[in-house]
Amino acid sequence: MGEVLVGTAIFACLAGAALVSLLVYERFPAHHRQDDTSAVVRLAANLFVVMSSLVLGLMINSAKNTFETIDHNVHSFATQLILLDRSLRQYGPETGSARASLAAYVQRVVDAASPAQKTPAVANRLSELLLNQVGDQLAVLTPPEARHAATLQNAQQLLQKVIEQRWVLVEQSDGIIPVPLIALLVAWLTLIFASFGFRAPRNATIVGTFLISGALAAAAIYLIMDMDTPFSGPIQVSPAPLQRALAELTQ
């Protein structure tokens, strides 16, 4: 919802700047409407067009890399969960309670994979307690032989990797594009759109063009912001790897 409000505000700024410029141009004094003035305004707008294009390209690349990195980490997280469950199964029936706690954790993660949640890897405090409970249940096991000891050690190492990967996803869930950079880009685009209305003819075609252009530019920034936070909004990391992991754990 936050990104939607930001996108709407950006559209209002861009389209509003162009329309206000279009409406007030005729009220400017005559010496402010000369060709030399218009030329300088166009040159200034062209400068910001180039800068905005560069910043938009960097933001798109940054959001794309963030999305792909988190998607890879989710796949890795699901794989580690499956390997941990396999190791617990190999140990024997003594790990039944630990496997049940692990399956309960994955179930909560999958249930939390919805647009209303910030990140499926975090879920809530109870999910973290379930992982800690798996570690506690493994700590009380007494391996009867060397083979079981090696299997238990491997399971504990896998559990540590799962916990580490979970916190990696927690830290990556907030996005990396700084808000001041987005604000600066919007300011540049507002100036550009204001220059569009300078000396533009006042007709429905021009007004429609301003509105459509403002909506498309705002939508582009909205989608970039949404990709930068892949656990919310219309563009989300797929929960399919976690769902497959849950299927493996519960079969």
VMD Tcl script that draws the C-alpha trace (Angstrom):
set ca {
  {0.00 0.00 0.00}
  {2.88 2.38 0.72}
  {4.27 2.05 -2.81}
  {0.80 2.70 -4.28}
  {0.48 5.95 -2.33}
  {3.97 6.99 -3.41}
  {3.16 6.21 -7.04}
  {-0.07 8.22 -6.83}
  {1.79 11.15 -5.28}
  {4.42 11.01 -8.05}
  {1.70 11.03 -10.71}
  {0.08 14.05 -9.07}
  {3.42 15.90 -9.01}
  {4.29 15.18 -12.64}
  {0.89 15.72 -14.23}
  {0.17 18.66 -11.93}
  {3.45 20.40 -12.84}
  {2.74 20.08 -16.56}
  {-0.87 21.28 -16.27}
  {-0.03 24.20 -13.98}
  {2.72 25.29 -16.35}
  {0.27 25.03 -19.25}
  {-2.35 27.14 -17.46}
  {-0.11 29.91 -16.10}
  {2.05 30.40 -19.19}
  {-0.31 32.93 -20.74}
  {-0.15 35.02 -17.55}
  {3.61 35.43 -17.71}
  {4.90 38.91 -18.66}
  {5.71 39.28 -22.36}
  {9.49 39.29 -21.82}
  {9.21 35.88 -20.07}
  {7.60 34.37 -23.17}
  {10.26 35.27 -25.70}
  {12.01 32.67 -27.83}
  {15.31 33.13 -25.95}
  {13.61 32.32 -22.66}
  {11.97 29.24 -24.15}
  {15.33 28.05 -25.50}
  {16.98 28.31 -22.08}
  {14.08 26.45 -20.46}
  {14.40 23.65 -23.03}
  {18.16 23.40 -22.47}
  {17.69 23.13 -18.71}
  {15.01 20.48 -19.22}
  {17.31 18.50 -21.55}
  {20.00 18.49 -18.86}
  {17.60 16.94 -16.35}
  {16.33 14.49 -18.98}
  {19.84 13.06 -19.36}
  {20.42 12.90 -15.60}
  {17.02 11.32 -14.98}
  {17.66 8.69 -17.65}
  {20.95 7.72 -16.01}
  {19.41 7.51 -12.54}
  {16.44 5.50 -13.81}
  {18.79 3.05 -15.51}
  {20.81 2.61 -12.32}
  {17.66 2.13 -10.24}
  {16.28 -0.48 -12.63}
  {19.57 -2.39 -12.57}
  {19.76 -2.18 -8.78}
  {16.17 -3.37 -8.31}
  {16.71 -6.21 -10.79}
  {19.86 -7.38 -9.00}
  {18.12 -7.21 -5.62}
  {15.18 -9.25 -6.88}
  {17.40 -11.91 -8.47}
  {19.63 -12.15 -5.38}
  {16.70 -12.63 -3.01}
  {15.08 -15.13 -5.37}
  {18.33 -17.13 -5.39}
  {18.53 -16.94 -1.60}
  {14.96 -18.22 -1.24}
  {15.83 -21.23 -3.42}
  {18.96 -21.81 -1.33}
  {16.94 -21.49 1.88}
  {14.42 -24.10 0.68}
  {17.23 -26.47 -0.35}
  {18.87 -26.21 3.07}
  {15.55 -26.97 4.76}
  {15.16 -30.13 2.68}
  {18.74 -31.22 3.38}
  {18.23 -30.64 7.11}
  {15.10 -32.79 7.08}
  {16.94 -35.53 5.16}
  {19.71 -35.50 7.75}
  {17.18 -35.79 10.59}
  {15.50 -38.71 8.86}
  {18.85 -40.42 8.43}
  {19.54 -40.17 12.15}
  {16.46 -42.18 13.03}
  {13.08 -41.95 14.77}
  {14.64 -40.12 17.73}
  {14.49 -36.91 15.67}
  {10.75 -37.13 15.12}
  {9.97 -34.19 17.40}
  {12.69 -32.08 15.76}
  {11.29 -32.89 12.31}
  {7.81 -31.95 13.48}
  {9.05 -28.58 14.73}
  {10.89 -27.99 11.45}
  {7.78 -28.86 9.43}
  {5.70 -26.51 11.61}
  {8.20 -23.72 10.93}
  {8.12 -24.25 7.16}
  {4.31 -24.36 7.27}
  {4.24 -20.95 8.94}
  {6.70 -19.60 6.39}
  {4.53 -20.82 3.51}
  {1.36 -19.46 5.12}
  {3.04 -16.08 5.51}
  {3.95 -15.91 1.80}
  {1.19 -13.45 0.88}
  {1.06 -9.78 -0.20}
  {-0.06 -8.83 3.32}
  {3.22 -10.06 4.82}
  {6.49 -8.21 4.67}
  {8.62 -11.29 4.08}
  {7.85 -15.03 4.16}
  {11.27 -15.73 5.63}
  {10.52 -13.81 8.80}
  {6.83 -14.53 9.50}
  {6.91 -13.69 13.24}
  {8.60 -14.36 16.57}
  {6.92 -17.76 16.90}
  {8.59 -18.93 13.70}
  {11.99 -18.06 15.13}
  {11.15 -19.94 18.31}
  {10.27 -23.03 16.28}
  {13.73 -23.02 14.70}
  {15.34 -22.57 18.10}
  {13.24 -25.47 19.36}
  {14.71 -27.70 16.64}
  {18.19 -26.84 17.93}
  {17.19 -27.57 21.52}
  {15.74 -30.94 20.54}
  {18.93 -31.88 18.70}
  {21.10 -30.80 21.62}
  {19.56 -33.37 23.99}
  {20.20 -36.31 21.65}
  {22.85 -38.81 22.66}
  {24.32 -40.58 19.60}
  {24.77 -44.31 20.29}
  {27.60 -44.69 17.77}
  {29.99 -42.75 15.56}
  {27.69 -42.84 12.53}
  {24.87 -41.23 14.46}
  {27.28 -38.67 15.92}
  {28.40 -37.65 12.42}
  {24.80 -37.40 11.24}
  {23.84 -35.30 14.26}
  {26.79 -32.98 13.71}
  {25.82 -32.57 10.05}
  {22.22 -31.77 11.04}
  {23.36 -29.14 13.52}
  {25.56 -27.54 10.87}
  {22.66 -27.48 8.42}
  {20.41 -25.94 11.06}
  {22.98 -23.19 11.61}
  {23.02 -22.49 7.86}
  {19.21 -22.32 7.83}
  {19.24 -19.79 10.66}
  {21.93 -17.72 8.94}
  {20.07 -17.78 5.63}
  {16.86 -16.74 7.37}
  {18.54 -13.64 8.78}
  {20.08 -12.85 5.40}
  {16.56 -12.75 3.95}
  {15.40 -10.60 6.87}
  {18.12 -8.05 6.16}
  {17.38 -8.05 2.42}
  {13.63 -7.50 2.80}
  {13.77 -3.70 3.16}
  {15.31 -2.85 -0.23}
  {18.46 -0.88 -1.00}
  {17.31 2.08 -3.13}
  {17.63 5.16 -0.88}
  {14.55 7.33 -0.46}
  {16.48 10.61 -1.06}
  {17.49 9.31 -4.51}
  {13.84 8.63 -5.39}
  {12.86 12.08 -4.11}
  {15.61 13.72 -6.20}
  {14.51 11.82 -9.30}
  {10.90 12.91 -8.78}
  {12.04 16.53 -8.41}
  {13.94 16.31 -11.70}
  {10.97 14.73 -13.47}
  {8.68 17.41 -12.05}
  {10.86 20.12 -13.58}
  {10.90 18.25 -16.88}
  {7.12 17.95 -16.95}
  {6.78 21.61 -16.01}
  {8.88 22.50 -19.05}
  {6.48 20.49 -21.24}
  {3.70 22.96 -20.51}
  {5.87 25.94 -21.38}
  {4.53 27.38 -24.69}
  {2.48 24.20 -25.33}
  {-0.90 24.66 -27.05}
  {-3.89 24.40 -24.74}
  {-6.06 21.57 -26.06}
  {-7.39 18.18 -25.00}
  {-4.65 16.26 -26.83}
  {-1.92 18.02 -24.88}
  {-3.73 17.53 -21.56}
  {-4.27 13.83 -22.32}
  {-0.63 13.43 -23.26}
  {0.47 15.02 -19.97}
  {-1.82 12.75 -17.94}
  {-0.77 9.54 -19.74}
  {2.93 10.42 -19.62}
  {2.71 11.24 -15.91}
  {0.89 7.98 -15.19}
  {3.45 5.90 -17.11}
  {6.43 7.61 -15.47}
  {4.89 7.16 -12.01}
  {4.11 3.51 -12.79}
  {7.74 2.92 -13.82}
  {9.04 4.32 -10.53}
  {6.41 2.36 -8.60}
  {7.47 -0.92 -10.25}
  {11.14 -0.18 -9.54}
  {10.32 0.38 -5.86}
  {8.21 -2.78 -5.82}
  {11.01 -4.91 -7.32}
  {13.35 -3.52 -4.67}
  {11.12 -5.09 -1.98}
  {10.37 -8.53 -3.47}
  {8.22 -9.80 -0.57}
  {5.39 -7.29 -1.09}
  {3.39 -5.81 -3.94}
  {2.47 -7.30 -7.33}
  {6.05 -8.35 -8.17}
  {7.06 -10.91 -5.55}
  {9.60 -13.67 -5.20}
  {7.84 -16.97 -5.90}
  {7.00 -19.04 -2.80}
  {7.14 -22.23 -4.92}
  {10.57 -23.36 -3.55}
  {9.27 -23.14 0.02}
  {6.07 -24.95 -0.93}
  {8.11 -27.76 -2.49}
  {10.23 -27.92 0.65}
  {7.10 -28.25 2.78}
  {5.85 -31.05 0.52}
  {9.16 -32.87 0.99}
  {9.08 -32.45 4.76}
  {5.53 -33.69 5.17}
  {5.57 -36.66 2.83}
}
mol new
graphics top color blue
foreach p $ca { graphics top sphere $p radius 0.5 }
foreach p [lrange $ca 0 end-1] q [lrange $ca 1 end] { graphics top cylinder $p $q radius 0.2 }
display resetview
